Amino acid sequence: MTEQMEAYVDLSVEIGQKLDVDLIIARGISNIENQIRFSQNKIDINKQWHSKMIELIVVVDDNRLSTNEFSPSSNENVKEQVEASVKFTKKMGASPFFQGTEEKISSYPKQEGLADTKILDYQEKAPNDINACIDAAFTAGAVRVAGSYLFGEKTIFLNSSAGPRGSYTETYYNLTVRAFQEELDASGQGLACGRIPSDAEKKISTAGERAGHFSKLHQGAKQVKRGKYDIVMTPAVAANLLGVIPEMANPLAIMMGRSALGDKMGEKLAPEYVSVTDNGLQQDGLCSSPYDLEGTPRQETPIIKEGVLINFLHNTSTAKMSGGKSTGNGELIDFGMGIKLLGPSPTNLVFNNGDHSFDELLEGSNPTVFVTCNWYTRFTSMISTEYSTIPRDAAFLIENGELGQPIKNFRISDNLLRQFSNIEALGNDQVQVKWWEVLIPTWISTVRVKDCRITTATQ
């Protein structure tokens, strides 16, 4: 299947060139994905499927641009799709965001740690890992356990009429497990993700143990009073909230009114002990790769250094607009408008690891809550960064430096830029977070943020 996909990618570019386009880029992805879903303490789905997709970028008349995605089935099908894309592109207006793509032909060194050499054997082992996860949750006190585990292998081919060309293979795994008690509100969550599933047994078991432990502790939860609290955020919560700020270091998002950082270059956004990089070469990073969609080599780009915003992420077009250089972040971006745009996108956002233990993060004189999970983060305005999010699963008041009364039925409703500036301490437990509430892989630790606003519907 992979050889056929490479041929389809090359054919796409060949056909586009015969139609006299200014540029055509084709990226083909062959994916073998496995899903294990479990509920009521047992595996109920274990399936595998093969998929193939070609992403096209077509440019005519210098800056009329369109994108297309299709699942190739034959040479004739590829020809029809490319011809339709070119025809559609000629009807498009000029794009204000397109200034060209990568033209330099680079040699991409082999990147270690992208693919698991034991992935084929792992398909038989995976159910044992999930059963161990369920058992660990039970041992820690869970009554019911449920979740989803995805793992697989992708081969990616790139061909651009501008010159860049390459291919690589990657593997991945991503687990979400939740544990419950007879009391419906008492629940806990565990996450695990990375590149090498055959080495993930301990992480998977630990995620189950964590979910079971917190579900048991969360029994007897009461509604918390609204007001100002310091919040200790697990990596899952910190990635979902604090990770938004470096993600906004995107010129295209700024131009579209979806970023608060347009006038913040050189400003201090956080304390000096907070630094964030975008690292497209991060070991075990789920968005690490040799090159971006345009064929520009990936790199590590500091975004926030010692609290100060120092860089935006760029693809070729936004770099030319600003007089800079591409940072190797070219990607198709879905802004929820029914069409994908070519622009810069983060790879792996990496916060520096802190030096505080979990017990130290719980210390403080202000009223404090510990939040393990949050869902449905929604912004009133991406410019002002006013938002609201719903804590789910276990949350607690901190009493005398320890987890105290379990709490429920509240929201965090605050200003994210202000919270980012109010980061008080970083834990020393940095992990990678990626799940349906965190789409950009984010490496972050447990974080304490001071003076956060908590709201409730009723008292």
Secondary structure by P-SEA (a helix, b strand, c coil): caaaaaaaaaaaaaaaaaacccbbbbbbbbbbbbbbbbccccccccbbbbbbbbbbbbbcccccccccccccccaaaaaaaaaaaaaaaaacccccccccccccccccccccccccccccccccaaaaaaaaaaaaaaaaccccccbbbbbbbbbbbbbbcccccccbbbbbbbbbbbbbccccccbbbbbbbccccccaaaaaaaaaaaaaaaaaaacbbbbbbcccccccccaaaaaaccccccccccaaaaaacccccccccccccccccbbbbbccccccccccccccccccbbbbbbcccccccccccccaaaaaaacbbbcccccccccccccccbbbbbccccccccccccccccccccbbbbbcccccccccccccccbbbbbccbbbbbcccccccccccccccccaaaaaaaccccccbbbbbbcccccccccccbbbbcbbbbbbccc
